[in-house]
Amino acid sequence: QMFRSRSPIPSGHSSSSAADALVRNSKLSAAAPEFVPGNYASFQEDVYSDGSEDYYPETSLADFVQDFVSHLNSSPGSFESEIDYITDMLNSLVTTEDILQELVELIYVQSTSIPNFAYTGARLCNHLSLHIRLSPASGNFRQLLLKRCQTEYEQREHSVRGDPETQKRFHYYVLFLGELYLNLEIKSRKETPGRANVLLGALKELLNTLFSHPEDPNLMCAVKLLKLSGSILDDTWKEKGQSDMDEIIKKIEDILLDAKCSRDVRQMLLKLVELRSSNWGRVHTASVSSDATPDNDPNYFMNEPTFYTADGTPFTAADPEYSDKYQEILDREDYFPDAYEENGNDS
């Protein structure tokens, strides 16, 4: 026979005695440590308990920021599960005005130097601006962050004319400021937090600076910023009765006529003008944006112009692979728009 049959349990031996034998010979232990899959990594692994309370190992602020930024950059999907621990640790470390200033500088530098970290960096800044407890006379986290952004803003003409590395850092800064405008919540007497209006004028001037020096890298940065925030900027300016976006589009059309940009960049600019003419990819079935619902606006869930893949890469309706990427989001197990709408956004 190809398969050898098992010997039957001898008569006189019950199934319970066989089970007892298995227990006696087992190497399993109820006292064994909890099983964790080998590919699972949590930023909180360094925290252990002494039986009464959590213990935070000694670490410098710079090292801690470097570690958690690296972790969030490689695993952007872990933001929600890790941010409370990160905030608790920072509140235990940030005890003086100087340390708070150092924290702002560290996070600003990371957010404006790591590729594709601007979105996560802006979310991080928003959370910390709401939850870092220390608030000295010189300013809280949000105020110090905006001051730091102001310092860089004042150097824009120098930066846009600088060497390639200086220009690259400037472009990262521009995109970070765009994400900050979309993500930074400013509390007011209204029920819904508003955006930092101080950034609205800054973004317009940064776009003017980029278009005033129509080299390919500057134009590509401007296109990315407008694909990211163009619909929100356009809506906000219109609400204020301003025609700022019309002026920006006119600058793009002038560049298309006169500037010697590359063919690829010219195509990007043309697609951007087309995107704006189609109301940034949104439909016009709802008379005003506040009336839009899933029933009267087929693009209800698309009205925010920028989406993010599982690895944190941004994309918009103007991207050639938009349909495939958006379907990947819909296919993800953690995407439940109905549940999100029912429970509300608590973040």
Buried (B, 14 or more C-beta within 10 A) or exposed (E): EEEEEEEEEEEEEEEEEEEEEEEEEEEEEEEEEEEEEEEEEBBBEEBEEEEEEEEBEEEEBEEBBEBBBBBBBEBBEBBEEBBEBBBBBBBEBBEEBEBBBBBBBBBBBBBBBBEBBBBBBBBBBBBBBBBBEBBEEEBBBBBBBBEBBEEBBEEBEEBBEBEEEBBBBBBBBBBBBBBBBBBBBBEEEEEEEEBBEEBBEBBBEBBBBBBEEBBBBBBBBBBBBBBBBBBBBBBBBEEEEEEBBEEBBEBBEEBBEEBEBEEEBBEBBEBBEEBBEEBBBBBEBBEEEEEBEEEEBEBBBBBEBBBBBEEBEBBBBBBEEBEEBBEBBEEEEEEEEEEEEEEEEEE
